[in-house]
Amino acid sequence: MDERDDLGNSAKNSVHRDKTGVMGTEAKTPGILSIVATPIGNLEDISKRALSVLAQADIVAAEDTRRTGRLLQAYGLKKTLMSCYAHNEEKQSQRIVELLSEGMSVALVSDAGMPGIADPGARLVRQVIDAGIKLTVIPGPSAGIAALAASGLDTGMYAFSGFFPRTNKEKKAWLAHFGSFPGTIVLYESPKRTSATLGYLYEALGDRHCCIARELTKLHEEFIRGSLLEVSKRLEEAQPLKGEVVVVLEGSRGAGAPSKPPEEAEALGRALLAGGMGKKEASRELARVTGISAKECYTMLLNIKRT
């Protein structure tokens, strides 16, 4: 079922008579918001608890009612659905808080994974907390955690940065925040922009190790591991990527830290230029060997040229 105009009618305050026979209203106990993780690909990854909560909920608030409808149908569940996505979350959050206040139980789901994590839901959770209404989390699949676990990179300390920014200003802010982070970095990216993003990270941070995970838990699940330079070249030569992509990137304490002192790096740069290599090609090679970012190497080579 899709969203209905009469949502909440069943949760209206019940009418009763007191000892004097006077009609009155009995206040409802507020309902509970359940934040439910759903499969990121393979439908069998949903938990028994998640199915139980979805079956008992009065309303399922979904990022895409059609997609969630197919999930519910696969498990024989018929529920009242209401949309709650990025562009209507503020308005729908107010409505959901009202329904919860009236005693209805609401299950919040996104298209895949955990609601509120790089998906709609965070604003609703904030409003529910501010209203003093109880909420609970039904954990489950997460693309970022799945990719991190299979990456082969350090999992002792990591940071999730969401979707990689698009504008130059946002990218600079991202680099300022995560560029020197010593732990592993997990980010989401569009398959069409993945190759360009890896090139940008290589130029800015040096040739760190990375893992590209796509179509997680699905038939064509794939992991591409190697250095930023190696993986970006492989992507350029291969067929265009398809499906959801997670990038897992080594932190600055690994390849991001120079493996050679500045004096040796400068001497190598002079040798590369003397051998007839252009500044751009030489900066890439210098970055690969030293671990210094290609941008810093290019600046170093410019200074060498001037002197």
LINMO-V755333 format. One record per residue. N is the residue number from 1. RES is the residue in one letter. OMEGA is omega in whole degrees, -180 to 180 (* if undefined). BURIAL is 1 if it has 16 or more other ideal C-beta (glycine too) atoms within 10 Angstrom, else 0. D_FIRST is the distance of its C-alpha to the first C-alpha in Angstrom with 1 decimal. Layout:
n & res & omega & burial & d_first
N & RES & OMEGA & BURIAL & D_FIRST
N & RES & OMEGA & BURIAL & D_FIRST
This chain:
n & res & omega & burial & d_first
1 & M & 175 & 0 & 0.0
2 & D & -177 & 0 & 3.8
3 & E & -178 & 1 & 6.8
4 & R & 180 & 0 & 8.2
5 & D & -175 & 0 & 12.0
6 & D & 177 & 0 & 12.6
7 & L & 177 & 1 & 11.7
8 & G & -180 & 1 & 14.7
9 & N & -178 & 0 & 15.8
10 & S & -177 & 0 & 15.9
11 & A & 179 & 1 & 18.1
12 & K & -179 & 0 & 20.7
13 & N & -179 & 0 & 24.2
14 & S & -178 & 0 & 25.3
15 & V & 179 & 0 & 28.4
16 & H & 176 & 0 & 31.5
17 & R & 175 & 0 & 35.2
18 & D & -175 & 0 & 37.9
19 & K & -179 & 0 & 41.3
20 & T & 180 & 0 & 42.6
21 & G & -179 & 0 & 39.8
22 & V & 179 & 0 & 38.5
23 & M & 178 & 0 & 34.7
24 & G & 179 & 0 & 33.2
25 & T & 179 & 0 & 30.1
26 & E & -177 & 0 & 29.4
27 & A & 179 & 0 & 28.1
28 & K & 172 & 0 & 25.1
29 & T & -178 & 0 & 25.7
30 & P & 177 & 1 & 23.7
31 & G & -179 & 1 & 20.8
32 & I & 173 & 1 & 21.0
33 & L & 177 & 1 & 19.6
34 & S & 178 & 1 & 19.4
35 & I & -169 & 1 & 20.1
36 & V & 175 & 1 & 18.9
37 & A & 180 & 1 & 20.6
38 & T & -177 & 1 & 18.9
39 & P & 177 & 1 & 20.9
40 & I & 179 & 1 & 22.8
41 & G & -179 & 1 & 23.0
42 & N & -176 & 0 & 23.5
43 & L & -179 & 0 & 20.4
44 & E & -180 & 0 & 22.9
45 & D & 179 & 1 & 23.8
46 & I & -177 & 1 & 21.0
47 & S & 177 & 1 & 22.6
48 & K & 180 & 0 & 22.2
49 & R & 179 & 0 & 22.0
50 & A & 179 & 1 & 19.1
51 & L & 180 & 1 & 17.2
52 & S & -180 & 0 & 18.3
53 & V & 179 & 1 & 17.3
54 & L & -179 & 1 & 13.8
55 & A & -176 & 0 & 13.6
56 & Q & -177 & 0 & 15.1
57 & A & 175 & 1 & 13.5
58 & D & -178 & 1 & 11.9
59 & I & 172 & 1 & 10.1
60 & V & 178 & 1 & 10.1
61 & A & -171 & 1 & 11.8
62 & A & 176 & 1 & 12.1
63 & E & 177 & 1 & 14.7
64 & D & -175 & 1 & 12.7
65 & T & 180 & 1 & 9.0
66 & R & -179 & 0 & 9.7
67 & R & 178 & 0 & 12.4
68 & T & 177 & 1 & 10.8
69 & G & 179 & 1 & 8.0
70 & R & 177 & 0 & 11.2
71 & L & 180 & 1 & 12.8
72 & L & 180 & 1 & 10.5
73 & Q & -179 & 0 & 10.6
74 & A & -179 & 0 & 14.3
75 & Y & 174 & 0 & 14.7
76 & G & -179 & 0 & 12.7
77 & L & 176 & 0 & 10.3
78 & K & -175 & 0 & 6.9
79 & K & 172 & 1 & 6.0
80 & T & -177 & 1 & 5.1
81 & L & 170 & 1 & 6.0
82 & M & -176 & 1 & 8.9
83 & S & 175 & 1 & 11.5
84 & C & -178 & 1 & 15.0
85 & Y & -170 & 1 & 17.4
86 & A & -173 & 0 & 21.1
87 & H & 178 & 0 & 21.4
88 & N & -174 & 0 & 19.2
89 & E & -178 & 1 & 19.7
90 & E & -179 & 0 & 22.5
91 & K & -178 & 0 & 20.6
92 & Q & 178 & 1 & 17.4
93 & S & 178 & 1 & 19.7
94 & Q & 180 & 0 & 21.2
95 & R & -179 & 1 & 18.0
96 & I & 177 & 1 & 17.1
97 & V & 178 & 1 & 20.7
98 & E & -180 & 0 & 20.4
99 & L & 177 & 1 & 17.4
100 & L & 180 & 1 & 19.4
101 & S & 180 & 1 & 22.5
102 & E & 176 & 1 & 20.9
103 & G & -179 & 1 & 20.4
104 & M & 176 & 1 & 16.8
105 & S & -177 & 1 & 16.5
106 & V & 174 & 1 & 14.8
107 & A & 180 & 1 & 14.7
108 & L & 177 & 1 & 15.7
109 & V & 172 & 1 & 15.5
110 & S & -179 & 1 & 17.0
111 & D & -179 & 1 & 16.9
112 & A & 177 & 1 & 19.8
113 & G & -175 & 1 & 22.2
114 & M & 177 & 1 & 22.7
115 & P & 178 & 1 & 20.9
116 & G & 179 & 1 & 23.7
117 & I & -174 & 1 & 26.1
118 & A & 179 & 1 & 26.5
119 & D & 177 & 1 & 22.8
120 & P & 176 & 1 & 21.0
121 & G & -176 & 1 & 21.1
122 & A & -180 & 0 & 24.7
123 & R & 178 & 0 & 24.7
124 & L & 179 & 1 & 21.9
125 & V & 180 & 1 & 24.0
126 & R & -179 & 0 & 27.1
127 & Q & 179 & 1 & 25.7
128 & V & 178 & 1 & 24.5
129 & I & 180 & 0 & 28.0
130 & D & 180 & 0 & 29.7
131 & A & 179 & 1 & 27.9
132 & G & -179 & 0 & 29.3
133 & I & -177 & 1 & 25.9
134 & K & 173 & 0 & 25.8
135 & L & 179 & 0 & 24.1
136 & T & -178 & 0 & 24.3
137 & V & 173 & 0 & 24.1
138 & I & -173 & 1 & 22.9
139 & P & -179 & 0 & 25.1
140 & G & -173 & 1 & 24.7
141 & P & 175 & 1 & 25.4
142 & S & -178 & 1 & 27.1
143 & A & -179 & 1 & 28.4
144 & G & -179 & 1 & 31.3
145 & I & 179 & 1 & 32.5
146 & A & 180 & 1 & 32.2
147 & A & 179 & 1 & 34.3
148 & L & -178 & 1 & 36.8
149 & A & -176 & 0 & 37.3
150 & A & -173 & 1 & 38.1
151 & S & -174 & 1 & 40.1
152 & G & 178 & 0 & 43.5
153 & L & -177 & 1 & 44.1
154 & D & 179 & 1 & 44.9
155 & T & -179 & 0 & 42.0
156 & G & 177 & 0 & 44.2
157 & M & -179 & 0 & 43.2
158 & Y & 178 & 1 & 40.5
159 & A & 176 & 0 & 38.6
160 & F & -176 & 1 & 35.2
161 & S & 179 & 1 & 35.4
162 & G & 179 & 0 & 31.9
163 & F & -179 & 0 & 31.9
164 & F & -177 & 1 & 35.4
165 & P & -176 & 1 & 36.4
166 & R & -176 & 0 & 37.1
167 & T & 180 & 0 & 39.7
168 & N & 180 & 0 & 43.3
169 & K & -180 & 0 & 43.4
170 & E & 179 & 0 & 40.3
171 & K & 178 & 1 & 41.9
172 & K & 178 & 0 & 45.1
173 & A & 178 & 0 & 43.4
174 & W & 180 & 1 & 41.6
175 & L & 180 & 1 & 45.0
176 & A & -177 & 0 & 46.7
177 & H & -173 & 0 & 44.1
178 & F & -175 & 1 & 43.6
179 & G & -179 & 1 & 46.7
180 & S & 180 & 0 & 49.0
181 & F & -174 & 1 & 46.4
182 & P & -179 & 0 & 48.1
183 & G & 179 & 1 & 45.0
184 & T & -178 & 1 & 42.6
185 & I & 178 & 1 & 40.1
186 & V & 180 & 1 & 36.5
187 & L & 177 & 1 & 34.7
188 & Y & 179 & 1 & 31.9
189 & E & 175 & 1 & 32.8
190 & S & 179 & 0 & 31.5
191 & P & -179 & 1 & 33.0
192 & K & -177 & 0 & 34.7
193 & R & -174 & 0 & 36.5
194 & T & -178 & 1 & 37.4
195 & S & 180 & 1 & 40.9
196 & A & 179 & 0 & 41.8
197 & T & 178 & 1 & 40.7
198 & L & 177 & 1 & 42.8
199 & G & 179 & 1 & 45.7
200 & Y & -180 & 1 & 45.3
201 & L & 178 & 1 & 45.2
202 & Y & -180 & 1 & 48.3
203 & E & -174 & 1 & 50.2
204 & A & -170 & 1 & 49.4
205 & L & -175 & 1 & 49.6
206 & G & -172 & 1 & 51.7
207 & D & 179 & 1 & 50.9
208 & R & 174 & 1 & 48.8
209 & H & 179 & 1 & 47.1
210 & C & 175 & 1 & 43.4
211 & C & 176 & 1 & 40.6
212 & I & 179 & 1 & 37.8
213 & A & 179 & 1 & 34.8
214 & R & 179 & 1 & 32.1
215 & E & -178 & 1 & 29.2
216 & L & 179 & 1 & 29.4
217 & T & -179 & 1 & 28.2
218 & K & -176 & 0 & 27.6
219 & L & -176 & 0 & 29.8
220 & H & 177 & 0 & 32.0
221 & E & -177 & 0 & 32.4
222 & E & 175 & 0 & 35.7
223 & F & 179 & 0 & 38.0
224 & I & -175 & 1 & 40.8
225 & R & 178 & 1 & 43.5
226 & G & 177 & 0 & 46.7
227 & S & 179 & 1 & 48.2
228 & L & -179 & 1 & 46.5
229 & L & -180 & 1 & 49.1
230 & E & -176 & 1 & 48.8
231 & V & 180 & 1 & 45.0
232 & S & 178 & 1 & 44.9
233 & K & 178 & 0 & 47.5
234 & R & 180 & 0 & 45.6
235 & L & 179 & 1 & 42.4
236 & E & -177 & 0 & 44.6
237 & E & -176 & 0 & 46.0
238 & A & 174 & 0 & 42.9
239 & Q & 180 & 0 & 40.0
240 & P & 179 & 0 & 37.5
241 & L & 175 & 1 & 35.1
242 & K & 176 & 0 & 31.5
243 & G & -180 & 0 & 28.5
244 & E & -177 & 1 & 28.1
245 & V & 172 & 1 & 31.6
246 & V & 177 & 1 & 33.0
247 & V & 176 & 1 & 36.7
248 & V & -171 & 1 & 38.7
249 & L & 178 & 1 & 42.1
250 & E & -180 & 1 & 45.3
251 & G & -173 & 1 & 46.5
252 & S & -178 & 1 & 49.7
253 & R & 179 & 0 & 51.8
254 & G & -175 & 1 & 51.6
255 & A & -178 & 1 & 52.3
256 & G & -180 & 1 & 51.9
257 & A & -178 & 0 & 55.2
258 & P & 178 & 0 & 58.4
259 & S & 177 & 0 & 60.1
260 & K & 177 & 0 & 63.3
261 & P & -177 & 0 & 65.2
262 & P & -178 & 0 & 65.4
263 & E & 180 & 0 & 69.0
264 & E & 179 & 0 & 68.1
265 & A & 179 & 1 & 65.1
266 & E & 179 & 1 & 67.3
267 & A & 178 & 0 & 69.9
268 & L & 178 & 1 & 67.4
269 & G & 178 & 1 & 66.1
270 & R & -180 & 1 & 69.7
271 & A & 180 & 0 & 70.2
272 & L & 179 & 1 & 67.1
273 & L & 180 & 1 & 68.1
274 & A & 180 & 0 & 71.7
275 & G & 176 & 0 & 70.4
276 & G & -180 & 0 & 69.1
277 & M & 178 & 1 & 65.4
278 & G & -176 & 0 & 63.6
279 & K & -177 & 1 & 62.2
280 & K & 180 & 0 & 58.5
281 & E & -180 & 0 & 59.1
282 & A & -180 & 1 & 61.4
283 & S & 177 & 1 & 59.0
284 & R & -179 & 1 & 56.3
285 & E & 180 & 1 & 58.9
286 & L & 178 & 1 & 60.2
287 & A & -180 & 1 & 56.7
288 & R & -176 & 1 & 56.1
289 & V & -173 & 1 & 59.4
290 & T & -175 & 1 & 59.5
291 & G & 176 & 1 & 55.9
292 & I & -179 & 1 & 56.5
293 & S & -180 & 1 & 53.9
294 & A & 179 & 1 & 54.7
295 & K & 178 & 0 & 54.8
296 & E & 179 & 1 & 57.5
297 & C & -180 & 1 & 59.3
298 & Y & 177 & 1 & 59.3
299 & T & 178 & 0 & 60.8
300 & M & -179 & 1 & 63.4
301 & L & 176 & 1 & 64.4
302 & L & 179 & 0 & 64.8
303 & N & 178 & 0 & 67.1
304 & I & 178 & 1 & 69.1
305 & K & -178 & 0 & 69.5
306 & R & -177 & 0 & 70.8
307 & T & * & 0 & 73.4
